[in-house]
Amino acid sequence: MSGLDSKAFVVGLGAQKAGTTWLAEYLRQHPQFFIPLCKELHFFNIGSGDGKPDSQNRRFTKMFLTLAKAHETEPEQLLNAEYFDILETLLDRLRLISEPHRYLEIFSKRVTAGHRAFGEITPSYSLIDESRLQRIRDTHSKVKVIFLMRDPVGRIWSNLWFKNEKNADYDPYARWPGALHDPTIEERTRYDLIVPRIDSVFAPEEIYYGFFETIFTETAVRQLCDFLEIDYIPGDFDANPNPTRAGTSEKPSEYIDAVRREYARVYDFVRRRFGAQCPWPPAGNP
């Protein structure tokens, strides 16, 4: 892996619905950064290299088999270099089920001399414990991690509309009271638990904490590029690679109040931990 030794290994830890897809697209277009076409590799949060199946490995298998047959109905794909790159990346990811030591090969096969940094973004990594975070830290000699946060009011609302995109019968206006106690939603929003886990494994200079509400700005992206030690290039701050109706649907005042009460400890923690860097409204404001 000598070609990677001088470059930073960067891992985006989340959070889900906090701007990670936009960030991946920005980094993918940056000439000094490499990120796979499959931004979420789900390597550190699943499996143990014993070859046993799990939900993510099954998902990658299904993706590979579906894509491998795509040329039968879309023959033009055979002329598309990106098509083969995605196939090869998925195949490399599937090899990790039984050969986890080959993880960095996904990058070493593709990173060039012009790249200063490389990595992946898997929001589910925000859920892993300290031992698995330590695996990330031990993977390379120069590791940097990114964690983006979003006001729980907006993050959960976006999550609800994402569910609606997958199932039109899922009504966020009717389902939000129960969603506030959904452990799969809560665990991704408990920044008061996630941030201390990250802090316990990585040194301050190895961590970039940012916010969804400010990441789509030149100032924030310049700071991020400085952290990654890559040159700043302008981003498309108006782009939304994951559009849902969350951005245009009005949030009920009852919902806003309930989220702020339910996640009061999260708001308190983030405001204490990040001070003026936190762009969220003061307590009690919508």
Secondary structure, DSSP 8 states (H G I E B T S, - for coil): -GGGTTSEEEEEEE-TTSSHHHHHHHHHT-TTEE--SS-----SSS--SS----HHHHHHHHHHHHHHTHHHH-GGGGG-HHHHHHHHHHHHHHHTTT-GGGTTHHHHTT--TT-SEEEEE-GGGGG--HHHHHHHHHH-SSEEEEEEE--HHHHHHHHHHHHHHH-TT--HHHHHHHHTT-HHHHTTT-HHHHHHHHHHHS-GGGEEEEEHHHHSSHHHHHHHHHHHT-------TT--SS--GGGTS---HHHHHHHHHHTHHHHHHHHHHHGGG--S--TT--
